Every structure is written in C-alpha cells, then in structure tokens.
Amino acid sequence: MNDTVKTWLSKSREELDDIYRSAKPGEIPSGDTQGTAILAGSLFAKCVAFFAGLYAWQGKVFDLFCQGGKAGVLVNKITPFSLSFIVAKVYRDKSWLDGKDTIVIDYSKTSFFAKAIRDEIREIEPGVYLGKVWWGKRRILDFALTRK
C-alpha cells in the first residue's frame, strides 16, 4: 500500500475532505489501479481496508477512449479473484462536495446494481487519488486509488 494512502487510514472524514478540497482533479487514470476502502474516523479503518481489499474490492481498470483522454469507462475489480464487474462512465464535472472540478465515476446508466452510486476522485499526488462515494446524494465512504 502507498505510504500516503496508509496515512489516510488514520484521518477523520473532515481531514480527508480538506485534502480533497485542496486538490485539483489531475489526469483521469488510465489502466489498472489498486483500490483501498477508507472508513474515515473509524478505529477499524485499517481492518476494513484490509478485508475489503482481500474479499470485496481491489480497485478499478480505466479505459479512456474519447476526447483526448478526458472521458471513458471503467470496470471495478471485485471478489478475491479481482473479477471485472460493474461498469461506469468516467468524465469531468463539478464535485457534489465543493462544486469544483473533479473526475466523476458515474454508474447511473451502466449498472443495475450500482445505479444510485457516484464516485468522485482527485489526484492528490502523481498516481494517487482520493475518492468520495455517494449513494444518491448521501456520502457513504472514502477510498484511494493508486496507479499500478
């Protein structure tokens, strides 16, 4: 796990929001990324990250195909076998958190199971992204992505 991501596991939701707010969107990732679920402010954040990564969600694979790398699709890697499942559209738009530019991962038109989910990511340092997960308009989780 990336050292920056390790420090995020001990931060509160407010601290992670401050990091996110101070970042620019950066480049949309391309290819395979490693994911880390972050249950901010929890005493069990490290355990959640470990078990989620082992059994549930390992990251995302991005495929940029239009507008000079400014939009595309992705597929999530889930289960202990990193099966590709749950497709989303990827594009730039305004963040629901602060109204600034962000990279949106939108499942509303691509997934029956995740149609109420919207992720947002910003590149905090080269190849390291901090993400927010929305269920409808309610924020439910933070996550990290690191390029492989």
N, C-alpha and C positions, 0 to 999 in steps of 0.2 A: 504494500500500500504506500502511496506517495506520502512524504513527510507533511506536506501542507494539509492533506486530507486527514491524516492522523490527528492534527491539532484541532480540526473542525469537530471531531467526535466529542470533544470536551467543552465545546462552546454552547451557549444558550441560543435560543431561536433569535433573540434580539441581536446578539453579536453576529450571527450568520447573516441576518438581514442587513446589518451595517456593512459587512463585507460585500454583499451582493449589490447594495445600493451604490457603493463607491466604484464599482467596476463597469467597464464598457462591455458590450456583447462579445467582441472579439470575432474570430472567424468561426463559422459553423464547422464542427468537427467533420472529418472525412474518415471513413473506415471504422475499424474496431476500437471500442473504448471499454475500459474497465469501470464498473459502477460500484458505488458504495452508498448504501442507505444510511441516512443520518437521522436518528430520532433525537433532535436537539433538546438539550436541557434534561435529558434522562440519565439517571445513574447507570442504566443498562445500555447506553448508546453503543459501546464497543461490542457488547454481546449481540445486539440487534444487527449491527453492521456485519459481524462475522457470520451469523446464522443466515441472514438474508442473502449474503453473498455465496454461501455454500449451497443453500437449498432453494432459494426463490429467484433472485435476480442478480445477474452478473454484469450487466451493462447494456450497451446499445451499439448497433452497427449502422453507421450513416452512409447513405448513398446520395451524393449531390449530383444532380443531373441537369439543372437548368439555371438560367440567369447568372452564369459565371460563378457558380458555387454559392449562390445566395439562397437557394432553396433545394429541397429534395425530399427524401423519405428516409425512414429508419425502421429497424426492427429490433425489438428487445430480445436479449438473451436470458432465458429463464430455465428453471429446473436445474438440478445438479449436473445435467448434461449440456448446459448452455444451448438449449434448443432455441431456434429463431421463431419468435411468436410475437404477436401484437404489433402491427404496423402503425406508423404515424407519419403525418406530413410535417416537414420542418421548414420554417421560414422566419423572417424577421418581422416583428411587430412591437407594439407597446406592452410593457410589463403591467400585469394587474397589481403588482406590489407597489410600484412607484411611478408608473406612467412613462418611464424612459425606455429607450430601445433595448430589445432583448431578442434572444433566439427562442422561438416558440416551437414546442413539440406538441402537435395537435392530433388527438385521437378521435375527434368528434365525427369524422366522416370515413374513418378507415377501420374502426374496431367496434364490434357489437359489445364486447365485454368492457372496454375502456372508454366508451364514447363520452363519458362525463369527465374524463381526465384531461388536464392540460398541464404540461411541464414547461418551465422556463429555465434557460441556462444563460450564464455569463462566464466568459473566460477570465479567471482571476489571475492566473499566470500562464505562460505558454503551455498549452496542452492540458491545463487543469481548469475544470468548470465546476461552478457551484450552481445547483439547481433547486427549484421550488416545484412542488407537486400540488396542483389544485384539483379538488373534486367539486365540480360545479364552481362556485365562487368561494369555496372554503379551502383554505390552505391546510394540508394534512401532513406534509413531510418535506424534508430537505434531502438532497442527495449530491453526490460528487461523481464526476466523470473524468477519467484521465485517459489520454490517448495512449495507445499501445505502440 
